[in-house]
Amino acid sequence: MTTTYCSKSWTDINIDFESRTLRHCCKAQGHSFPEQLTEQFISLGDVVKERRQQSLNNVAHSDCNSCWNDYSKGNSAYRDWANRWDDVFIKNHKTILNDDDKFIHYIEIKPDSTCDLACIYCSASSSSKIAQEEGIVLEDSTNEDDYTVFKSWLKTYILRKDIIAEQIVIIFLGGEPTASERFYDLVDYIEDIAKLTDKKIRLEICTNANSKKFLMDKVITRMDTSKLAWGIGVSNEAFGEDAEGIRHGLDWQRFGENFKRYIQHPKTELIVLSPTINIFNLKSFHLYITWVYEQFRLYAPEKEFTWYGNFISWPDEMDISHLPKEYIKYIELAEQAILKEAINSKHMYKENFVTFIDTMQQRLAAAYNPSYKQVAQEFLERKQVVKKTDKLIKLMDNLDL
């Protein structure tokens, strides 16, 4: 790594109303709202201005320690495929980058942590189901004034004439965002703003696609009446029973039915497949990839989709960096599946997934632990106690080469 800048410092807003924290990039350090949230804090706060300036001066800002720590271990990092800018872009725009917020176009909103899944790599702060399992009562710091300020900032920003973006993407996170009543209120508000501008706006949800029929019907009905394009980010990385084990509470059959409804919907502009690579999904990842392409081929052959992957770095027990190099054969199977299935599909931005595969290969075995199987088994046994099940131990089958 010879530079420290990353486009995420300029393009992203990640706002969590439940914990009252703000990030510029989902992987960055979160910063608490001031007692009274201001519009200035959202996009031109002192911390992010400092970060932008330092990164232009090749200083590794502490906000981005998630990536710096990965690099220090010899791993690939989120920045490797998330950064969209290069030295030429920085050189051509450096004079306006220091104190400027007009590059923002990726706005992530987390209303709350309501969720029906208890994924084994998730935490109570992101899943109400896990909080319930673990008997944790989290403080809900939601403040109505925060929503008022944010809505005002969002309207002002969207209507500005100087924004540098072909499209503004507004993403709802969770938990499971479609289970939050705040989601529907904010969608209505954004739809009203969109009537006042010609700018291209896309609403996007990052969903586990596990909703029961009554909730799925509610989401689809809201999409039916929407005037905007939608993006559907599907958060999953494994196939069949492996998916049900990793994403505790998932019903694979229901997931498949909901997946089909999402990709077939006429308002869906883009589907983003968001796998989170870990030691338990690596073996069946190529099966999931093949399954995804098959769904598009059968049910939505003209629909555009892409892949935007990530890695487990916490809990550390699930990080593929601890596996031996021999597991590369599963990464190669995933790469072969992509090369084979992508032909005659609407897979967009293929180069991004090629880069991601490369970073998977780089991360694998970077911090090899000879005791990885024992560590993994102890991890699953602890999870089984909390989740009151004996099925998670089956995931150990994925550690048999």
C-alpha positions as CSV (number, residue, x, y, z in Angstrom):
1,M,0.0,0.0,0.0
2,T,1.6,3.2,-1.1
3,T,-1.4,5.6,-0.6
4,T,-4.0,6.0,2.0
5,Y,-6.8,7.8,0.3
6,C,-10.1,6.0,-0.4
7,S,-13.1,7.3,-2.2
8,K,-15.4,6.2,0.6
9,S,-14.2,9.1,2.7
10,W,-15.9,11.4,0.2
11,T,-18.7,9.4,-1.3
12,D,-20.3,7.7,1.8
13,I,-22.6,8.5,4.6
14,N,-23.5,5.7,7.0
15,I,-26.0,6.8,9.7
16,D,-27.2,4.7,12.6
17,F,-30.2,6.3,14.4
18,E,-30.5,3.7,17.1
19,S,-26.9,4.1,18.4
20,R,-26.6,7.8,17.2
21,T,-23.4,7.2,15.3
22,L,-22.1,8.3,11.9
23,R,-19.5,6.7,9.7
24,H,-18.1,7.6,6.3
25,C,-17.8,4.0,5.1
26,C,-19.5,1.0,6.8
27,K,-16.0,-0.3,7.8
28,A,-14.9,3.0,9.4
29,Q,-14.9,4.0,13.0
30,G,-18.2,5.4,14.1
31,H,-18.5,8.8,15.7
32,S,-21.3,9.7,18.2
33,F,-23.7,12.5,17.2
34,P,-23.4,15.7,19.1
35,E,-26.1,16.3,21.6
36,Q,-27.9,18.2,19.0
37,L,-27.4,16.7,15.5
38,T,-26.5,19.3,12.8
39,E,-26.5,19.1,9.1
40,Q,-22.9,20.2,9.1
41,F,-21.9,17.2,11.2
42,I,-23.5,14.8,8.7
43,S,-21.4,15.6,5.7
44,L,-18.8,18.2,6.7
45,G,-18.0,17.4,10.3
46,D,-14.5,18.1,11.6
47,V,-13.5,14.5,11.9
48,V,-14.2,13.6,8.3
49,K,-12.6,16.8,7.0
50,E,-9.5,15.8,9.0
51,R,-9.6,12.3,7.6
52,R,-9.9,13.5,4.0
53,Q,-7.0,15.9,4.5
54,Q,-4.8,13.3,6.1
55,S,-5.5,10.7,3.5
56,L,-4.5,13.1,0.8
57,N,-1.2,13.6,2.7
58,N,-0.7,9.8,2.8
59,V,-1.5,9.5,6.5
60,A,-3.3,6.4,7.7
61,H,-6.3,7.9,9.6
62,S,-7.4,6.0,12.7
63,D,-11.0,5.9,11.4
64,C,-9.9,3.3,8.9
65,N,-8.1,1.0,11.3
66,S,-10.2,-1.9,10.0
67,C,-8.3,-1.8,6.7
68,W,-4.9,-0.9,8.2
69,N,-5.1,-3.8,10.6
70,D,-5.9,-6.2,7.8
71,Y,-2.9,-4.9,5.8
72,S,-0.6,-5.3,8.9
73,K,-1.6,-9.0,9.1
74,G,-0.7,-9.5,5.4
75,N,-4.4,-9.7,4.5
76,S,-6.4,-8.0,1.7
77,A,-8.6,-5.2,3.0
78,Y,-12.0,-3.8,2.1
79,R,-10.3,-0.8,0.6
80,D,-8.8,-3.0,-2.1
81,W,-12.1,-3.3,-4.0
82,A,-14.2,-0.5,-2.4
83,N,-11.9,2.4,-3.4
84,R,-13.1,3.8,-6.8
85,W,-10.5,6.5,-7.2
86,D,-6.9,6.4,-8.5
87,D,-3.9,8.7,-8.5
88,V,-5.0,10.4,-11.7
89,F,-8.5,11.3,-10.2
90,I,-6.9,12.6,-7.0
91,K,-4.4,14.8,-9.0
92,N,-7.2,16.2,-11.1
93,H,-9.5,17.0,-8.2
94,K,-7.1,17.6,-5.3
95,T,-7.8,21.3,-5.0
96,I,-11.5,20.8,-4.3
97,L,-11.3,17.6,-2.2
98,N,-10.3,19.0,1.2
99,D,-13.5,20.6,2.4
100,D,-16.0,19.4,-0.1
101,D,-19.1,17.1,0.2
102,K,-20.5,17.2,-3.3
103,F,-19.1,13.7,-4.1
104,I,-21.5,12.0,-1.7
105,H,-23.8,9.6,-3.5
106,Y,-23.9,6.5,-1.3
107,I,-26.1,7.1,1.7
108,E,-26.6,4.2,4.1
109,I,-29.4,4.4,6.7
110,K,-29.8,2.0,9.7
111,P,-33.1,2.8,11.4
112,D,-32.7,0.0,14.0
113,S,-31.5,-3.5,14.6
114,T,-34.9,-5.4,14.2
115,C,-34.0,-8.7,12.6
116,D,-35.4,-12.2,12.3
117,L,-32.0,-13.9,11.9
118,A,-29.2,-14.6,14.4
119,C,-26.2,-15.1,12.0
120,I,-23.3,-16.7,13.8
121,Y,-21.0,-13.9,12.8
122,C,-23.3,-11.1,13.8
123,S,-23.8,-9.2,17.1
124,A,-26.5,-8.0,19.3
125,S,-26.1,-4.4,18.1
126,S,-27.1,-5.5,14.6
127,S,-29.7,-8.1,15.4
128,S,-32.6,-8.0,17.8
129,K,-32.8,-11.8,17.6
130,I,-29.2,-12.1,18.9
131,A,-29.9,-9.6,21.7
132,Q,-32.9,-11.7,22.7
133,E,-30.8,-15.0,22.6
134,E,-28.0,-13.5,24.7
135,G,-30.3,-11.7,27.1
136,I,-28.8,-8.3,26.2
137,V,-30.9,-5.2,26.6
138,L,-29.4,-2.5,24.3
139,E,-30.0,1.1,24.9
140,D,-32.1,2.6,22.1
141,S,-30.9,6.2,21.7
142,T,-33.2,7.0,18.9
143,N,-34.0,10.8,19.0
144,E,-36.9,12.2,16.9
145,D,-34.9,15.4,16.4
146,D,-32.2,13.4,14.6
147,Y,-34.7,12.3,12.0
148,T,-35.9,15.8,11.5
149,V,-32.3,17.1,11.0
150,F,-31.4,14.2,8.7
151,K,-34.5,14.7,6.5
152,S,-33.7,18.3,6.2
153,W,-30.1,17.6,5.2
154,L,-31.2,14.9,2.7
155,K,-33.7,17.2,1.0
156,T,-31.2,20.0,0.8
157,Y,-28.5,17.7,-0.5
158,I,-30.6,16.0,-3.2
159,L,-31.8,19.4,-4.5
160,R,-28.3,20.9,-4.7
161,K,-27.1,21.8,-8.2
162,D,-23.4,21.0,-7.6
163,I,-23.5,17.3,-6.7
164,I,-21.1,15.2,-8.7
165,A,-22.9,11.9,-9.2
166,E,-24.9,10.3,-12.0
167,Q,-27.1,8.7,-9.4
168,I,-27.7,9.0,-5.7
169,V,-28.1,5.6,-4.0
170,I,-29.9,5.5,-0.7
171,I,-29.4,2.1,1.1
172,F,-31.4,0.8,4.1
173,L,-29.5,-1.4,6.4
174,G,-30.4,-3.4,9.6
175,G,-31.1,-5.8,11.1
176,E,-33.6,-6.5,8.5
177,P,-34.6,-3.0,7.2
178,T,-37.9,-4.2,5.7
179,A,-39.0,-5.2,9.2
180,S,-38.6,-1.6,10.5
181,E,-41.6,0.8,10.4
182,R,-39.1,3.6,10.0
183,F,-38.1,2.2,6.7
184,Y,-41.5,2.8,5.2
185,D,-41.8,6.3,6.6
186,L,-38.4,7.3,5.1
187,V,-39.2,5.7,1.7
188,D,-42.3,7.9,1.6
189,Y,-40.3,11.0,2.4
190,I,-37.6,10.2,-0.2
191,E,-40.3,9.6,-2.8
192,D,-41.7,13.1,-2.1
193,I,-38.3,14.7,-2.5
194,A,-37.7,12.9,-5.7
195,K,-40.7,14.6,-7.3
196,L,-38.8,17.9,-6.9
197,T,-35.8,17.0,-9.0
198,D,-34.7,15.3,-12.2
199,K,-31.8,13.6,-10.4
200,K,-31.6,9.8,-10.7
201,I,-32.3,8.3,-7.3
202,R,-32.3,4.6,-6.4
203,L,-33.6,3.1,-3.2
204,E,-31.8,0.1,-2.1
205,I,-32.3,-2.5,0.7
206,C,-29.7,-4.9,2.1
207,T,-32.0,-7.8,3.0
208,N,-31.6,-11.3,4.2
209,A,-34.5,-12.3,1.9
210,N,-35.9,-14.5,4.7
211,S,-39.1,-12.5,5.3
212,K,-42.3,-14.4,6.0
213,K,-45.0,-13.9,3.5
214,F,-47.0,-11.2,5.2
215,L,-43.8,-9.0,5.4
216,M,-42.6,-9.9,2.0
217,D,-46.0,-8.9,0.6
218,K,-45.8,-5.6,2.4
219,V,-42.4,-4.8,0.8
220,I,-43.5,-5.8,-2.7
221,T,-46.6,-3.7,-2.3
222,R,-44.5,-0.7,-1.5
223,M,-42.3,-1.4,-4.5
224,D,-45.4,-1.7,-6.7
225,T,-46.4,1.9,-5.9
226,S,-42.9,3.4,-6.0
227,K,-41.9,5.9,-8.7
228,L,-38.2,5.2,-8.2
229,A,-35.9,2.5,-9.2
230,W,-34.9,0.0,-6.6
231,G,-31.8,-2.0,-5.9
232,I,-32.0,-5.2,-3.9
233,G,-28.9,-6.2,-2.0
234,V,-29.1,-9.9,-1.0
235,S,-27.0,-10.7,2.0
236,N,-26.1,-14.4,1.8
237,E,-23.0,-16.4,0.9
238,A,-23.8,-20.1,1.1
239,F,-26.0,-22.8,-0.3
240,G,-28.8,-24.8,1.3
241,E,-28.1,-26.2,4.8
242,D,-24.8,-24.3,5.0
243,A,-26.7,-21.1,4.5
244,E,-29.2,-22.1,7.2
245,G,-26.3,-22.9,9.6
246,I,-24.4,-19.7,9.1
247,R,-27.5,-17.5,9.0
248,H,-29.2,-19.1,12.0
249,G,-33.0,-18.9,11.4
250,L,-32.9,-18.9,7.6
251,D,-35.3,-21.0,5.7
252,W,-33.6,-21.9,2.5
253,Q,-36.9,-22.6,0.6
254,R,-38.4,-19.3,1.7
255,F,-35.2,-17.5,0.8
256,G,-35.4,-19.0,-2.7
257,E,-39.0,-17.9,-3.1
258,N,-38.3,-14.4,-1.9
259,F,-35.2,-14.2,-4.1
260,K,-37.3,-15.0,-7.1
261,R,-39.9,-12.3,-6.3
262,Y,-37.2,-9.6,-5.8
263,I,-35.4,-10.3,-9.1
264,Q,-38.6,-10.5,-11.1
265,H,-40.0,-7.2,-9.8
266,P,-40.3,-4.6,-12.6
267,K,-39.0,-1.8,-10.3
268,T,-35.8,-3.7,-9.4
269,E,-33.1,-1.9,-11.4
270,L,-30.1,-3.9,-10.0
271,I,-29.6,-6.8,-7.7
272,V,-26.4,-6.8,-5.6
273,L,-25.2,-10.2,-4.3
274,S,-23.4,-9.5,-1.0
275,P,-21.6,-12.6,0.2
276,T,-19.5,-12.4,3.4
277,I,-16.7,-14.9,3.0
278,N,-15.8,-17.0,6.0
279,I,-14.4,-20.5,6.8
280,F,-17.8,-22.2,6.8
281,N,-19.0,-20.9,3.4
282,L,-15.9,-21.4,1.3
283,K,-16.5,-25.0,0.5
284,S,-20.1,-24.4,-0.9
285,F,-19.6,-20.9,-2.3
286,H,-19.4,-22.2,-5.8
287,L,-22.7,-24.0,-5.4
288,Y,-24.3,-20.7,-4.3
289,I,-22.8,-18.9,-7.2
290,T,-24.1,-21.5,-9.7
291,W,-27.6,-21.3,-8.0
292,V,-27.7,-17.5,-8.3
293,Y,-27.0,-17.6,-12.0
294,E,-29.6,-20.3,-12.5
295,Q,-32.2,-18.1,-10.8
296,F,-31.5,-15.3,-13.2
297,R,-31.4,-17.5,-16.2
298,L,-34.7,-19.1,-15.4
299,Y,-36.7,-16.2,-13.9
300,A,-35.1,-12.8,-14.9
301,P,-32.7,-13.2,-17.8
302,E,-32.7,-9.5,-18.6
303,K,-32.2,-8.3,-15.1
304,E,-28.8,-6.7,-14.3
305,F,-26.9,-7.9,-11.2
306,T,-23.5,-7.7,-9.7
307,W,-21.5,-9.1,-6.8
308,Y,-20.1,-7.0,-4.0
309,G,-18.3,-9.2,-1.4
310,N,-16.8,-8.8,2.0
311,F,-14.8,-10.9,4.5
312,I,-15.3,-11.9,8.1
313,S,-12.6,-10.4,10.2
314,W,-14.8,-10.5,13.4
315,P,-15.3,-13.0,15.0
316,D,-11.7,-13.8,14.3
317,E,-12.5,-17.6,14.4
318,M,-14.3,-17.3,11.1
319,D,-11.6,-15.4,9.2
320,I,-10.3,-17.4,6.2
321,S,-6.9,-16.0,6.8
322,H,-6.5,-18.8,9.4
323,L,-7.1,-21.6,6.9
324,P,-4.3,-23.6,5.2
325,K,-3.4,-22.7,1.6
326,E,-5.0,-26.0,0.4
327,Y,-8.4,-24.4,0.7
328,I,-7.5,-22.3,-2.4
329,K,-9.2,-25.1,-4.4
330,Y,-12.6,-23.9,-3.2
331,I,-11.7,-20.3,-4.3
332,E,-10.7,-21.7,-7.7
333,L,-14.1,-23.5,-7.9
334,A,-15.8,-20.2,-7.2
335,E,-13.8,-18.5,-9.9
336,Q,-14.5,-21.3,-12.4
337,A,-18.2,-21.0,-11.6
338,I,-18.1,-17.3,-12.3
339,L,-16.3,-17.7,-15.6
340,K,-18.6,-20.4,-16.7
341,E,-22.0,-18.9,-15.6
342,A,-21.3,-15.3,-16.4
343,I,-21.5,-15.9,-20.1
344,N,-24.7,-14.7,-21.6
345,S,-25.8,-13.1,-18.3
346,K,-26.4,-9.6,-17.2
347,H,-23.6,-9.8,-14.7
348,M,-22.4,-6.1,-14.5
349,Y,-19.0,-4.9,-13.3
350,K,-17.4,-8.3,-13.6
351,E,-14.0,-6.9,-13.0
352,N,-15.0,-6.1,-9.4
353,F,-15.7,-9.7,-8.7
354,V,-12.4,-10.8,-10.3
355,T,-10.6,-8.4,-8.0
356,F,-12.6,-9.8,-5.0
357,I,-11.5,-13.4,-6.0
358,D,-7.9,-12.2,-6.1
359,T,-8.2,-10.7,-2.6
360,M,-9.7,-14.0,-1.4
361,Q,-6.6,-15.8,-2.6
362,Q,-4.4,-13.2,-1.0
363,R,-6.2,-13.4,2.3
364,L,-6.3,-17.1,2.5
365,A,-3.6,-18.5,4.9
366,A,-2.2,-15.0,5.6
367,A,-2.5,-15.7,9.3
368,Y,-2.5,-19.5,9.2
369,N,-3.4,-21.2,12.5
370,P,-2.5,-24.9,12.7
371,S,-5.3,-25.3,15.3
372,Y,-8.0,-23.8,13.1
373,K,-10.3,-26.8,13.3
374,Q,-10.2,-27.0,17.1
375,V,-10.8,-23.2,17.3
376,A,-13.7,-23.5,14.9
377,Q,-15.3,-26.4,16.7
378,E,-15.1,-24.6,20.1
379,F,-16.6,-21.5,18.5
380,L,-19.6,-23.5,17.1
381,E,-20.1,-25.3,20.4
382,R,-20.3,-22.0,22.2
383,K,-22.8,-20.7,19.6
384,Q,-24.9,-23.8,20.0
385,V,-25.4,-23.3,23.7
386,V,-26.6,-19.7,23.1
387,K,-28.8,-20.6,20.2
388,K,-30.2,-23.8,21.8
389,T,-29.5,-26.1,18.9
390,D,-27.2,-29.0,18.0
391,K,-27.2,-28.4,14.3
392,L,-24.4,-25.8,13.9
393,I,-21.7,-28.4,14.5
394,K,-22.6,-29.7,11.0
395,L,-20.7,-26.7,9.6
396,M,-17.5,-28.5,10.6
397,D,-18.0,-30.7,7.5
398,N,-16.9,-27.7,5.5
399,L,-13.5,-27.9,7.1
400,D,-12.8,-31.3,5.6
401,L,-10.6,-30.9,2.6
